Amino acid sequence: MDITEVKHSCEHFFGLRETPFSLTPDTGFYVNLPDHSAAFDSILYGLSAGEGFIKITGEVGTGKTLLCRRLLRYLQTDQWVTAYIPNPAMSSVALWRALARELGVKHSTRINEMQHAIQQYLLDTARAGRKLVLVIDEAQSMPVETLEALRLISNLETERQKLVHIVLFGQPELDQILARQDLRQLNQRITTSARLSPLADVQALSHYLNARLNQAGYTGAPLFTRQAVQSLLFCTYGIPRLANVIADKALLIAFGRGERTVKEKYVRMAIADTDSVRRSNGWLQRILLAGGLRKAV
């Protein structure tokens, strides 16, 4: 039995349609946590108010990319035009080119002609009653010169309205970068911001786990015991991505033991193996052997 077959057997055992704790930022598994809800509402308020810059920050693994993709899906209407740049570690010229490519704007290689073509596109878009939202993920990786170019892009406007609304998603380092003296003009233009925090307590983490399980098709009683959730919260600091990693392994251990409940000891076994995950790809075999499913691999 290969890894895929084992995964499918585990899903079938618990009555799941698919893997509930995948690390892929799938909006089908979006959980409307309080911080995420508040951040999303802040973004929509900022866009409706016509603000130029909106900033969302959070530690690695708190769900920024998932929220980003939810926003892009929400904006798929006739009112909005979106441009998405997931890896903005690029030069200022490359940023203009990336924007032109996202918008489908034909242009020459000359930067001034490219900028003119983009501005004309934005004017045409505004005349059609639509607004452009430029969404940038991992914004903390942008060089200073590129952030300055972003400010210049935000300058594209008519006498009555902004032509570009920019939403920045980034790690907390973004705040430190924007606090630089030479970026104060950009920082002053960020009028709406929100922060994504880790899950604060057992109740919040239980809600998160149960919501993902339900979205994957589970309909039974809670799979994770309270003690298991407590242990999971302690070891992951409430970071959803880390919780996904440990919960996925603990689920496999319970499957290996033929048990329908994920107990604290299975979470602890998954925790003990987590360091090894970063060093080798043999974690599934070790997890299943620890769980007792020796014939699975």
N, C-alpha and C positions, 0 to 999 in steps of 0.2 A: 504494500500500500504506500503510494507516494504522498508527499505533503498535501497536495490538492485534495486527494481522496480522504485523507485524515481530517482535513478542515471540513469537507462536506459531510463526513460522518458525524463530526461534532455538532454541526449545525442541525442535522437531521435529528440527532439525539435530543437536543433541547427545543426542537420545534421551530427552528429559525429558517427564514428564507435566504438569508445571507449573513456574512460576518458582521456582527454588531460593533466591533471595536477596531475597525480598519483605520489606518493612519491617513488614508486618502481624504482630502477635504471635500467630502460629498455633501452637498446641501440637502440631500434627502435625509441625512442624519443630523441636521442642525437642531440643537437643543436651545430653546429660548431662555437662556439663563438671565438673571437680573441685569448683570453688567452688559451683556450682549444686547438685551432689549433697550437699555438706556442709551448705549452707543448708537444703535441703529436709529432710534428716535432722534438723537442729536444730529446724525447725518442728514436725515430727511428734513429736519427743521432748518439746518444750515442751507441745504439746497433750495428749499422753498423760499428762504429769505434772500436768495441770490448772493450768498457769501462766496468769496473767492477761494478761501482755503479752509479745509476741515481736517483735523488730525485725530487719528485713533492709535493709541499705543498700548503695548502689553508685552509681558515676558514671552519668551519662546514657549510655544505649546499651549497658549491660552485661547487660541481660536481666531486669530486675526484673519488668516487667509480664508477660513470658512465664512466669517462675517463679510469679508470682501466679496466673495463669490455670491453670497446671498444678496448683497447690494446690487451686483451686476445683473442678477436675474430679475430683481425687482424693477430695475430701470429699463427693462426690455419692453418699452411702450413707445407710442408715437411721440410722446412728449420729450423723450431724451435720446441723445446720441452718446454712446460710451466709448472710451478708449482705455485699454487696460495694459499697464506695463508692469509685469511681475518681477523683473530683474533689472532694476534701474542703475546698476553699477556701471555707468557708461559716461562718456564725455558729453559735453553740452550739445555738440553738433549731432552726436548719435541720438540724443534725446529728441531733438527736432525731427530727425529722420524716423525714429520709432513712432512718433506722433503722426507724422505724415502717412506712414505705412498702416497704422491702425485705422486712420480715417479714410484710407484709399485715395489720398490726394496725390495726383501726379505732379512731379516737380523736377527741376534740374538739379545738378549737383551743387550749385551755388547756394550758400546758406541764405543770402538775402532773398533770392527768388523763391526758395523753399518756404521761408517765413511768410512771404507775400501770398503764396498759394494757400497756405494754411489759414491765414487771416481772411482771405476771400471765401474760403470754404465755410469758416465760422460765421461770416456775415450772411452768407446765403442760408445757412442753417437757422440763424436767428430770424431772418425774414420769413422763413417757413414755420416759425413759431416753436422751434425746438431748441433745446439747451444741450451743450456738451458737458459731460462729466468725465474728467480724466482721473482714473483710479490708479494709484501707484502703490504696489505692495513692496515690503522690505525697503522702505524709504530710507532707513538708517544707513544703507549701503551707498547712497548717492554721494559722489564727490561734491565738495563745496561749490566748485564752478558749475556743476550741473544743477545744484539747488538754486543758484543765482539765475541760471537759464529758466528754471521753473517759474521764478518770480517774473521774469520778462514775459513768459507765456501767459501768466495771469494778468498781465497788463493789457492783453487784447480785449478791448471793450468798445462799446459805443458810448454816446453821451448818456444813455439811459440804462444800460445793463451790461453786466459781465458777459463775455462770450465764452469763457471757460470757467468751470467750477472744478476745483482740484481736491481730491480726497487722498490723504496720505495715511498709509498703514505702516507702522514700524515698531521696532523694539524700543525700550526706554532710552537707549542711546541716542535716539532721534531727538529727544528733548535736550540732551546735552549739546548736541551739534547745533541745534537751532538757537541755543543760548549764546553762541559765539557773537562777538561784537560785529563782525563783518557780515553777519546774517540777520541783523536786527530788523532790517526792512521786511524781510520775509516773515520773521517771527511775529512781527506786529500785525501782519495780515491774517494770521490764524485766529479767527474769532470764535470758532467752535472746536472743542476738543473733548475726548473721552478716554478713559483708561479701562482696559480689561484686566481684571484681577483673577487670581486662582480661586478655585472653589473653597469656600470658607469653612465648611463644617460637614459633618456626616450626613445631615439632611440634604444639603446641596449636592453632594457627591452621589448619594443614593438616587436622588431625582435624575441626575445626569445618566447614571448607569441604567436605570429602569427605562428612561426615555429612549435610549439607544437600543436597548433590547426590544422594546415594543415596536420601534421603527423597523427592526429586523424581523419582526413577525412573532415575537414571543408573547404568549397570552397567559402564562401561569402566575403562580405566586412569586414574590421577589426571589431571584436566584442567589443573590449575595447576602449572607447573614450580616447583621449589624456589626459584629466583631470583624468580619472580613472587610467591610467598608471602612471601619476605623483604621485597620492596619493599612489599607490601601491609601487612605487620606494621609496618614503619617509618612509613608514612604515616598509619596509623589508630591507632597506639599500642595496638593489640590490642583496640580497642573493637568488639564484634561488629556493632553497627548500622552503623558506618562501614565495616567490612569488607564488609557486605552491599551498600552503595552502590557501592563501587569494584569489587567482584567482579562485580556485575551489569553494569556498563558494560564491563568488560574482556571479559566473556563475549560481549557484543554486538560488540565490535571483532573478536574472533577469528572470530565468525560472519561478519562483513562481509568478512573476508579469506579465508573458506572454509577456515580451519584448525581442526583438532580439538584443539589444545592452546592454553591461555592462557599466553602468554609474558610475560616481565617488561616488554617494551616496550609491551605492550597495557595492562598495569597502570599504567605511567607515563603513557600517553596518557589513561587514565581519571582518574588523579590530577590531571593538568593541567586537566581539564575540571570538576573538582568544585566550584571556587569559582563557576563560571558556573551551576551547577545552582541555587544559591540566588538567582540574579538573574533567570533566565529559564526558561521551560519548553521551550526549543528544544534541550535537551541531546541528545535522541535523534537528531535530524537531524545534529548536529555529530559525534556518536560514530560514526554509520554512515558519514558522509562520510570521517572519519578512517580508518575501517576499510576503505574501498574499495567499500562497497555503495551506489553513487551512485544506482542506479535504485530503491532501496527506498522513498524518500520523495518 
